[in-house]
Amino acid sequence: MKAIVCRELGPPEKLVFDEVKEAPMGPGEVRIAVKGAGVNFPDTLIIQGKYQMKAAPPFTPGAEVAGTVLAVGEKVKHVKVGDPVAAIVPVGGYAEQVVASGDSVMPLPPGMDLVAAAGFPLAYGTTLHALKQRGQLKAGETLLVLGAAGGVGLSAVQVGKLMGARVIAAASSPEKLALCKQQGADEVIDYSKESLKEAVKKLTRSQGADVIYDPVGGELAQDCLSAINWNGRYLVIGFAAGTIPEIATNRLLLKGAAAVGVFWGAFVAREPKVSLENFQQLFGWVASGQLKPYVSKTYPMREAGQALRDMQERKVTGKIVLVN
C-alpha cells in the first residue's frame, strides 16, 4: 500500500510518498481503508521529534482517520466489515490503510461524511473534554477562544455555543474572524490590531471571560490572565505560537482563578468510559444537525508535506484533511 513516510526527522519537505508493507492485525484490532486523515498541529511536531510522544523513523505520521472497515479481529464486537468508522491511532494515519486498536474505533452516525469525520475526533474530542470536564463551562458564561479560526479553535466556538455560552472569538485577521462569526461566535477580536486584554474587558464590562480556551500560548497567555473573570478557568490546550509561556501566578491568586491543563490523549487512556460518553454527545449533535464539522480544504494524500507546511505557517482555517 501507499503511505507517507518520515525517514528522518525534520521539516515537512523531507516526507516521502512511498510503498510500504501492510501492518499485521491482532485479535483486538481493526483494519480500515482510509478515506481521509485529519491534519493536526502535533503532526508538524512529531515529524521533527519535538512532540511529547516520540516516534522513531521510519514511520508514517497521522493520528486520526475515517474510512471503511476492511477486517475485524476476533475480539472486536462493536464494528463489522463495511462499517463507516473514525479512529485515533498513535501514528500511521497518512496511508491507504491503517490498523487501529478496537478500543479507538468509533462507528459513525448515519450519513456522516467520511472526509468531515476524518477531521473530527481529535479536535472535537479535545474541545468537549476541555470545556466540559476541565473548564466546567456553564450556560450563560463567557467563553474566550484564542486561535479561534484553527481546527481546535473553531470546534471550541461551535461546541461552546451548543453548551449555552456567550462566545468571544479571537484571531489574527478579518477573514478568520468572519469565519468565526459564520460558525456562531457572538463577538470577535482581531489581536493583530488591538490589545486582547483591553478588548475582552470592553466586551465583558471589565468582568473578564469565565473560561479561556488557549491553543496558542506564547505572549498572549499573559493577556489571558489579565482578561479572566473571578473564579475563571484558563485552559491550556497547546502552543501553536511555538513558545511555552511562563504565567504570572499572582494573577490567578488575585482573580481566584485556575490554570487547567488539557491533555486529551491521557484522558482517553485513563477515563475511556467518560471519553465514550463525550463522543456519544458529540455524535448526537452531528446526527441532529446541530453540529457541522468544518473542513476548509482537502489535499491528496501524496501532498501531506504541503498540508503540514501550510499548517505550520498558519495559512489554514478550520480542519484540513488528506484524502485517498
Residue pairs with C-beta under 8 A, 6 or more apart in sequence:
1 19
1 20
1 22
1 95
1 96
1 97
2 17
2 18
2 19
2 20
2 95
2 96
2 301
2 302
3 17
3 18
3 20
3 60
3 92
3 94
3 95
3 96
4 15
4 16
4 17
4 60
4 61
4 62
4 94
4 95
4 301
4 302
4 304
4 305
5 15
5 16
5 17
5 18
5 20
5 58
5 59
5 60
6 14
6 15
6 47
6 55
6 57
6 58
6 59
6 60
6 61
7 14
7 16
7 57
7 58
8 14
8 57
9 47
9 48
9 49
9 57
10 47
10 48
11 47
11 48
11 309
12 44
12 47
12 304
12 305
12 306
12 307
12 308
12 309
12 312
13 305
13 309
14 47
14 305
15 47
15 61
15 304
15 305
15 308
17 301
17 302
17 304
20 60
20 95
22 97
23 92
23 97
23 98
23 99
24 99
25 31
25 71
25 73
25 99
26 73
27 73
27 74
27 75
27 76
28 73
28 75
28 76
28 101
28 102
28 103
29 73
29 76
29 99
29 100
29 101
29 102
30 69
30 71
30 72
30 73
30 76
30 79
30 85
30 87
30 99
30 100
30 101
30 102
30 105
31 69
31 70
31 71
31 72
31 97
31 98
31 99
32 65
32 67
32 68
32 69
32 70
32 85
32 87
32 97
32 98
32 99
32 100
32 105
33 67
33 68
33 69
33 70
33 96
33 97
33 324
34 65
34 66
34 67
34 93
34 95
34 96
34 97
34 98
34 118
34 324
35 65
35 66
35 67
35 68
35 114
35 115
35 118
35 323
35 324
36 65
36 66
36 67
36 114
36 115
36 117
36 118
36 119
36 298
36 321
36 322
36 323
36 324
37 62
37 64
37 65
37 93
37 94
37 95
37 118
37 301
37 321
37 322
37 323
38 62
38 63
38 64
38 65
38 93
38 118
38 119
38 120
38 121
38 122
38 123
38 151
38 319
38 320
38 321
39 62
39 119
39 299
39 304
39 307
39 308
39 311
39 319
39 320
39 321
39 322
40 63
40 64
40 122
40 123
40 151
41 150
41 151
41 215
41 238
41 240
41 311
42 51
42 63
42 238
43 61
43 62
43 63
43 308
43 311
44 308
44 311
44 312
45 51
46 53
46 54
46 55
46 61
46 91
47 61
47 308
53 90
53 265
55 61
55 90
55 91
59 91
59 92
60 91
60 92
60 93
60 94
60 95
61 91
61 93
61 94
61 304
62 89
62 91
62 92
62 93
62 94
62 95
62 98
62 304
62 322
63 88
63 89
63 90
63 91
63 93
63 122
64 86
64 87
64 88
64 89
64 93
64 118
64 119
64 120
64 121
64 122
65 86
65 87
65 89
65 93
65 98
65 100
65 118
66 84
66 85
66 86
66 87
66 108
66 114
66 115
66 117
66 118
66 120
67 84
67 85
67 114
67 118
68 82
68 83
68 84
68 85
68 114
69 79
69 80
69 81
69 82
69 83
69 85
69 105
70 81
70 97
71 81
72 79
72 80
72 81
72 102
73 102
75 102
76 102
76 105
78 102
78 105
78 107
79 85
79 102
79 105
79 107
83 107
84 107
84 108
84 112
84 114
84 117
85 105
85 106
85 107
85 108
86 105
86 106
86 108
86 117
86 118
86 120
86 121
87 98
87 100
87 104
87 105
87 106
87 121
88 100
88 104
88 121
88 122
88 125
88 268
89 98
89 99
89 100
89 101
89 104
92 98
92 99
94 301
94 304
94 322
95 301
96 301
96 324
103 272
104 268
106 121
106 279
106 283
108 114
108 117
108 283
109 283
109 284
109 286
109 287
110 287
111 287
112 283
112 286
112 287
115 295
115 298
115 321
115 323
116 292
116 293
116 295
116 321
117 293
118 321
118 322
118 323
119 151
119 293
119 295
119 319
119 320
119 321
120 282
120 293
120 319
121 279
122 152
122 264
123 151
123 152
123 154
123 155
123 319
124 155
124 159
124 282
124 291
124 293
125 264
125 268
125 275
125 278
125 279
125 282
126 152
126 155
126 237
126 262
126 264
127 152
127 155
127 156
127 159
127 213
128 159
128 278
128 281
128 282
129 262
129 264
129 267
129 275
129 278
130 156
130 213
130 235
130 237
130 262
130 264
131 137
131 143
131 156
131 159
131 160
131 163
131 211
131 213
131 235
132 163
132 278
133 267
133 274
134 233
134 235
134 260
134 261
134 262
135 211
135 213
135 233
135 235
135 260
136 211
136 233
137 143
137 160
137 163
137 165
137 210
137 211
138 164
138 165
138 210
139 163
139 164
139 165
140 164
140 165
140 166
141 165
141 166
141 210
141 211
142 165
142 166
142 167
142 168
142 204
142 207
142 208
142 209
142 210
142 211
142 229
143 156
143 160
143 165
143 166
143 167
143 168
143 209
143 210
143 211
143 212
143 213
144 168
144 170
144 200
144 209
144 211
144 212
144 213
144 224
144 227
145 153
145 156
145 157
145 160
145 167
145 168
145 169
145 170
145 180
145 185
145 213
146 153
146 170
146 191
146 196
146 212
146 213
146 214
146 215
146 216
146 220
146 224
147 153
147 170
147 171
147 214
147 215
147 216
147 240
148 154
148 156
148 157
148 169
148 170
148 171
148 176
148 177
148 180
148 185
148 188
149 169
149 171
149 176
149 177
149 179
149 180
149 317
149 318
150 215
150 240
150 314
150 316
150 317
150 318
151 316
151 318
151 319
151 320
152 215
152 237
152 238
153 169
153 171
153 213
153 215
154 179
154 180
154 183
154 294
154 317
154 318
154 319
155 293
156 167
156 213
157 167
157 169
157 180
157 183
157 184
157 185
158 183
158 184
158 291
158 292
158 294
159 282
159 291
160 167
160 213
161 167
161 184
161 185
162 285
162 290
162 291
165 210
165 211
166 186
166 187
167 184
167 185
167 186
167 187
168 185
168 186
168 187
168 188
168 189
168 200
168 203
168 204
168 209
169 177
169 180
169 181
169 185
169 187
169 188
169 189
170 188
170 189
170 190
170 191
170 196
170 199
171 177
171 180
171 188
171 189
171 190
171 191
172 190
172 191
172 192
172 314
173 190
173 192
174 190
175 317
176 317
177 185
177 188
177 189
177 190
179 294
179 317
179 318
180 188
181 188
183 294
187 203
189 196
189 199
189 200
189 203
191 199
191 220
191 223
195 223
196 220
196 223
196 224
196 227
197 223
197 226
197 227
200 208
200 209
200 227
201 208
201 227
204 227
204 229
207 229
207 230
208 227
208 228
208 229
208 230
208 232
208 255
209 227
209 228
209 229
209 232
210 229
210 231
210 232
210 233
211 232
211 233
211 235
212 224
212 227
212 228
212 232
212 233
212 234
212 235
213 235
213 237
214 220
214 221
214 224
214 234
214 235
214 236
214 237
215 237
215 238
215 239
215 240
216 238
216 239
216 240
216 241
217 236
217 238
217 239
217 240
217 241
217 242
217 243
217 244
217 245
218 239
218 241
218 242
218 243
218 245
219 241
219 243
219 245
220 241
221 245
221 247
222 245
222 247
222 248
224 234
225 234
225 247
225 248
225 251
225 252
225 255
225 257
225 259
226 251
228 234
228 251
228 255
228 257
229 255
229 257
230 255
230 256
230 257
231 255
231 256
231 257
232 255
232 257
232 258
233 257
233 258
233 260
234 247
234 252
234 257
234 258
234 259
234 260
235 260
235 262
236 259
236 260
236 261
236 262
237 262
239 245
240 314
247 259
249 259
251 257
252 258
252 259
267 274
267 275
268 275
282 291
285 291
286 292
286 293
293 319
294 318
294 319
295 318
295 319
295 320
295 321
296 316
296 317
296 318
296 319
296 320
297 316
297 320
297 321
298 320
298 321
298 322
298 323
299 306
299 307
299 320
299 321
299 322
299 323
300 322
300 323
301 322
301 323
301 324
303 322
304 322
307 320
307 322
310 316
310 320
311 320
